[in-house]
Every structure is written in C-alpha cells, then in structure tokens.
Amino acid sequence: MSDFITYLEKQIKLSFQEKQLIIDFTKKEKLLKNEVFIHQGRICNKLAYLENGACRMFYTNDNGDEVNTEFILSKGFITDYISFLKKEVCTVTISAMEDSEISILETQHLDKSLLNKLSLLGKNYIQKKCLPVLLDYQIIVAEKPSLRYQMFEQKYPEYTQRIPQKHIASYLKIRPETLSRIKRRLIDLNQLKS
C-alpha cells in the first residue's frame, strides 16, 4: 500500500469501498527533474501526493521571473488546494526539482461523499500545513537578507542541502549573488569562531 493511502487513512475515516475506490483511481507516476505537474493558469483537478523526491511551487511574475513560494520534499501533497477545492485557475506552477515519484488521484471518478471527505482533508491540510508555512515565510522575508537566510537554514536545514541555491534565493526574495555572499560571510564567521 502506498504512503498516500496510509496518510489518507490517518486523516479521514474511509469505508472499505471508499478505500478501494481510491486505490482503483490512484496511479503512480514519475516526474523527471524540471518536469511540470501543474501549470499556472489552469484548473487543478488532481489530488497528488509526493511519495519521494522534491518539488517546488512558484508563480511567474509580470517580468517573466519565477518566484518560489513553497518547497515540498517527500511525503507531502503537491496540489494547488485553492484551485482543487474551488475549481479556480491555479496561481502557481508545480515542478519537480529532482526525479520524483507521485501518487495521483483522479477525482472525476469519485462519488460526492468521498469528494466531500477529501475536500475536508484539503481544508485541514491548508490550516495545519499551508498556513504555518505561509506565516513562517512572511516572518522570514520581513527580515534583512542575511537574517532571512539564517532563519531559513535554521528552520529548514534539509532544504539547504537538497534545493538549488537559485531557488532558495528566489524564495527569500534576494538575488543568487547576494545569497552567495551571505553564505560566504557566514562560513568566514564560523571559521573565525572555531
């Protein structure tokens, strides 16, 4: 049984028939590095769970720059929940940062009762996972650039090991060159303390 089904069973009560429906309509897919799962401007009609790998959520601004808003490392949802729940266009693109495996639940095959349960799961996920991440993000980007990186590194140490520096810089709203200087300064300070 996939981690996705195990996760769902921990979050919502599923009857045997509902669990079987989910198993029947869930398919595993591979996303290659840089492959897009959801495009900004389209409606998200899939519930997807990242079994392993790494993805990023970003939007493209008016200047054509990609601005990262969230990173998802294995064992997390990679769905634009607002688009999924409200059937509105996605405000973000979701793309793989490394080769990844996902479980996708095609929701058009599910009955109303199960869709309601999944919607409730989505709302709970937004409250428990997405809102705290958004709050962290708002706190981090309100600081000076060097403190932004230090807070990010302290809060998400695994991210600094797996996510390319250009994506971290975008997330922190600083230029990659600035991030390089900050990291070099921090390394120099740590060496002086040793």
N, C-alpha and C positions, 0 to 999 in steps of 0.2 A: 504494500500500500504506500502511496506517495506521501511525502511530508505535507502536501497540500490537504489531502483528505484528513490526515491526522490533526492538522491545525484546525480545520473546519469543525471537526468533532469536538475539539476542546472549547470552541467558541459558541457553537449553536447546537441545540438538540436536533438530531436528524433521525428520522424513522429509517427502517431498513430500506424501504422503497426510495426515499429521498437520497440516501447514501448511494444506492445502486444507480439512480439517475445521474448523480454527479460523477460517479465512476464511468458510466457509459458515455457521458458527453464531455469528459475531460481528456484532453490529448496532450502528450508531451511533445515539445518542440525544442530545437536548438536555435539559439540566436548566436550568430557569429559576431566577433568584435566589430563594433560600429554599425551593426545592423539595427534598423529602426523597428520597434514593435508597434508604437502608436505615433501618428503624426499630428502635430499641432494643427487645429482647424478641422479635424474630422471627429465624428462621434465615436466614443469608445463603447463597444457593445460586448467586450470580453472581460472576464474576471481572470486575472493571471497571477500566478504565484511563482516567485523566483526560487527554484529548487537549489541551484548553485550558480555562482558567477557574480557579476556586478553590472548594475545598470545605473543610468543617470536620467534625471528629469530636467529638461531645460526648455526655455522658450527662445524664440528668435525675435530680437527687438527691431525697431524701425530702421536701425542702421545695418541690419543683417547679422549682428553679433549674437552668438549663442550665450545665454545666461543660465547657468546651472542653478537649480532650485532645490534639488534633493538627490542623494545617492542612496541606492539600495544594494546591500550586499546580501548574498544568500539568505533564504528563509524570510522573505518579505513579499508583500504584494507590489506589483508593478502595473497598477491600473490607475487611470485618471478617474478617481472616485466621483468627482462632481459631474463629469461627463457621463460616467456609467450610471449614476443614480438619477440624474435629471435629464438624460438624453440631450445634453447640450454639446456644442463642439468643444474639443479638448483645447485647453490653454497651454498645454505643454507637449513636447515630443519626448518619448521614452526610447532610449537607445542603449545597446549593450556596450559596456566598456571593456569587456573581455568575453571570450566564448562562454556562453551561459546556457543553462537548461531551465525551461519554464514549463509549468502545467497551465493549460488554458481551458477555461470552462466557457463553452459557447452557450450563452444564456437564452438564446431564442428557442431552445428545445425544452426549457424548464417550465413547470406549471407555476401559476400565480402564487401559491402558498410558499413554494420553495424560493421563488424570486423575492418575496417579502422577507423571508428569513435572511437571504443574502444581502438585501438592502439594509436590514437592521445590522448585520455584521459590518457592512461598509460604513454605516454611520458610527458604530462603536469604534471601528478602526481609525476613522478620522479623529474622533475625540481622544482616543488613547495613544495613537502613534503620531498622526499628522500634526495635530495642534501643538503638542510639546516640541516637535521638531521645528515648526514654524516659529514658536516663541524663542527657542534657542537661536535660531537663525537671526531673528530680529535683534536679539541681545548682542550676538556676535558682530553683526555688520554695523552696529551703532558705535563700535569702538574704533580706536586708531588701528591702522593696518597691522602693525606688529602685534598688538594685543589680539586682534581678530585671529591671526594665525595661531598664536599661543593657546587661545581658548579652544579653537577648533581642534588643534593637536591634542590637547588635554581631554576634550570631550569625546573625540573620535580617533583614538590612536591607530586603529586598524585602517581607517580611511587613508591616513597619510602614507601607509605602506602600499596600498593597492590602487589608489586613484592617481592618475597622471596629474602632475603639478599644474598644467594649464587649466584643468577642470576645477581644481581646488581654488586657483586664483579667481576664476570666473565666479564661483560660489561665494567667495569672500569679497567680491567686487573690487579686486585690485588687479593690476597688470601682472603677467607672469614674471617679468623682470623684477618688479617690486617684491614679489614673493621670493624670488631667488636671493635678493639682497637681504631680506628679513631672515631667511633660513641661514645664510652665511653668517650674519651678525650673531644669531643665536648659537651657532656652532662655535664661533670665536669666543663668545661669553662663557659657554660651557667649558671650553678648553682652559680659559683663564682661571676658572673656579677650581679646576682639577689640580 
